[in-house]
Amino acid sequence: MTSLEEKPGKIKAFLRLVMIEHSIFALPFAYLSSLVAIESSNDSVGEHWLDLVLVTIAMVSGRTFAMAANRILDRKIDALNPRTQNRELVTGAVSLRTAWTGALISLVVLVVAAGLLNPLCLVLSPLAVVPLVIYPYAKRFTNFPHYVLALAQAVAPVGAWLAITGTFSGSWPAWVLGVAVGLWIGGFDIIYACQDVEVDRRIGVHSTPARFGVRTALHISTVTHLLCFALFVWFGQLAGFSWAWWAGLLLTGAGLVYQHVVVTENDLSKVNRAFFTANGFIAIALFLFALIDLYVL
């Protein structure tokens, strides 16, 4: 009886470890790429419902693997940082064995989902995993680990397009969207890293804020988000969107500006608000306006 009660507790702790709810950041853009691919193929959503389910499974399992691997590889660093020393692997709420088990199961699910989609996705699935594994190590050798994270996130829209079409032909919109999403996430990862400047410098963790200071890092994040916004504009043109997309993009721009207004060199207290609230809003709003453009107008 005790083991049966403990198992749900372990699962809940593991889900907290990988912050499963943060799938909301990238998943809408995988759906967006999928839906644009369906439209470009003159197919209906109903013809690809199973593909969309498999895209969801692949995305969530891939992100779960990435987060678990990140937490496993960073557990000693997390123990040295007051902000992260309460994470589950540090406190023992999740054992290393449980974390590895969850990571490996997630990896297997990702590969199986890719194989069920089409042969191209199966063949390329190891390449999608590579940047996910490199990212935790990046902070050990480069001052720009945020752009390794950007590369890992850029894979999602491209992979979603390939999931629907099974070919690189005509996939240019997905590449543009992928780079836009990557820069969006990389940009706010720079903001997030500003919280740990002093600790990172003391324990030898590399980041853009630790190397160049908070002020310069925030400027670099601003430029990154400007490039991101320009690529969202380009994607809208490639996809042939009308006014609804551009209205959603205005809201996205407001969300990006908000992050850079509330987080300043002298006040990092609102980093979490910028990270979670603003970015969750951006992902959902842009996707909803794209849906209106695709299926209402």
N, C-alpha and C positions, 0 to 999 in steps of 0.2 A: 504493500500500500504506500509506503514511504517513497519508493522509487517512482511510482506513478504520479505522486504529487510533486516530486522534484523535477520531473521531465518538463512539464509546462513552465516551471520557473526558470529552468535553464534556457528554454526557447525564448521566453520573454527577455531574459537578460542578454541573450545573443542578439535579438532584434534591437535592443537598446544599444548594444555595442556597435552595430553596423548602421544605426540611425536610419532604419528602413523607410521612415516617412520622408526622408530627403530625396527619395526617388522622384518626387514631384518636380524637381528642378529640371531634369533632363528628359524624363519620359514624355511630356507633351511635345517636345521637338522631334522625338522619334516618331510619334503619331503623325505630326505635321508632315514630315518627310514621306512617310508611308502614304498618307492621303493624297499628297501632290503627285506621287508616283502612280497611284491608282488613277487619278484624273488624267495624267499625261498618257496613260495606256488606254484611255477610254473604257475602263472597266468600272464596275460598280463596287461599292464597299462590301456588299453581300457576297460577291465572288471571292473576297479576300478576308473574310471574317476570321478564318483559322490562322491566316498569316498574321493578322493583327494580334491575336491571342498569343501566338508564338513570339512575336516581337516583344510583347509585354513580359513574357516569361524570360526571354533572353536578356532584356534590359535590366529587370529587377535582379535576376541571378548574377549578371555581370557586375552590377554595382555592389551587390552584397559581397561577392568575392573580393572586389577591389577594396571595400571598406574593411573587411575582415583581415585581408593581407596587410593593409595599412596599419591597423591596430596591432597586429601581431609583430610586425617588423619595428614598430615605433614604441613598443611597450616600455622599453627602458628609458627612452627619451621622455615619454609621457610621465613617467614616475618622477622625473626631475623638474617638471613644470607644475607650479601650483594650480594653473588653470585646468590641467589635464590629469592630475594625479588621482582623481576620483573615477577615472574611466574603468570599465569593468575588468579589463585584464590586469590593471594595476592593483585594484582592490581585492581581486580574487572572486568577484561575483561571477565571472566567466573564466573557466580554466583554459589554459593554453590548448589542451586537447580538444575541448569543445569548440574553440575558435578555429582550429585547424580542420576539424570535422565539418563545421559549417562552411568554411571556405572551399574545401574540396567538393562537398556536395553541390555548392553553388556553381563551381566550375564545371562539373559534370552536367548539371542541368543546362548551363549555357551552351555547351558543345552539342548536347542532344537536341536542344531547341534549334540551333543553327543547322544541324543535319536534317531536321524535319522540314526546315524552310526550303532549302535547295542546296545542291552540291557546292555552289560558289561560296555561300555563307559558311558551310562546314569547313571548306579549305581555308578560308580566311579567318576563321574564329581564333586560331592561335595568335594571329597578328593583332587582333583586337585586344587580346589579353596582355600582350607585351608592355604597352605603356601603363597599364593598370599596375603591373608589378614593378616597373621602373620608378614610378612616382614616389613610393615611400623611400627609395634610396636616393632620389634626386636631391633632397635637402642635405645630403651628406657630401655632395660634390659640386653643386651649382648654386649660384645666387638667384636663379630663376626657376625654381621647382614648380612655380605656378603655371608655367607654360608647358611643362610636362603634363600637368593635370589638364591643361587646355587640350593638348593632343589626345589624351585619353577620352575626354568628353566629346571631341570632334568626331570620333568614330561612330557615335550613336546614330546621327541622322543619315550618314552614308550607309551604315549597316542596315538601317530600316529601309532605305531605298532598294538596296540589293535584295532584301528579304522579299519585297514585292515583285521586283522585275527579274531578278536572277541574272542581271547583266549590268556592266558599267555603262552601256550605251545610254546616252541622254541623262546621265546622272549629275551633270554639272550643278543644277540647283541644290542637290544634296550636299555637295562639297562646299558650296558657298555657305549654306545653312550650318554645316558642321563646323566650319572655321568660326562663324559668328557665335555659335553656342560655346565653342571652346574659349574664345576670347572673353565672352561674357563671364563664364565661370572662373577663368584665370584671373580676370580683373578683380572680381570680388574676393578671390582667394588671397590676393595681395592685401586687400583691405583687412581681411580676417587676420592675416599674419602680423599686422601692425600691433596687435595685442601682446605679442610675445617677443618683442624686439630685445629687451634687456635679458630675458632668460635665454633666448636663442644665442645671443652673443656670448653669454657666460658658459653655456654647455657646448658651443660649437656647432649649432644647427644653422644651416645656410638658408637665407631667404632674401628677397629684394629689400624689405624694410630693415632687416638686420645689417645688410651690406651698405645701403645707401641712406638710411634714416627714414623716418616716417613721412616727412614732408615730400621728399623726392619719390618715395614709393607711392604715395597718394597721387602724385602727378603722373607717374607711369601707369597707374591704374586708370586714371582719367583718359589718357591717350588710348589705352587698351579698349576701353568702353566706347570711345569715339569710333575706333576702327570696327568694333563689333556692331555699332549702330549702322555704320555705312554698309556693312555686309548684309544686315537685315534688309536695308533698302534695296540692295542689289538682288537679294533673294526674292523679294516681292515683285520686282520687275521681271525676273526670270520666270516666276510662277504665274505671271499675268494677273496678279491680284488687283482688285479695285479698291474703292474707298474704305471698306471695312478694315482691310489689312493696315492701311495707312493710319486710320483712327487708332487701331490697336498699337501701332508703332509709336504714335505720339504718347500714348500712355506708358509704353515701354521706356521711351526717352525720359519721361517724367520720373519713372521709377529709378532709372540710372542716375539722373541728376540728384534725386533725393538721397541716394547713398553717399554721394560726394559732398552733399551739403551738411548732412547730420554727423558725418565722421570727419573730424579735423585733427590736425597734428596735436592740438592741445586738449582735445576731448574725444577719447575713444570709447566712451561709455555706451554709445549707441551702435557699436559694431554689430551686436547680435540682432538688433532691430533691422539694420541695413541688410545683414546676411540672410536672415530667415524671412522676415515679413516682406521686404521689398522684392527679393528675388523670387519668392513664391508667387507674389502678385504678378511679376513680369511674365513668368512661365505660363500661368493660367490665363491671364488676360490676352496675351498674344495668340495663344492657341484658340481661345474662344472666338476672337475676332477673325481668325483665319477660317474657322469653321463656318462662321456667318458668310464669309466671302465665297467659300467653296460650295456651300449647300443651301444658302438662303437667297443670295443675290443672283 
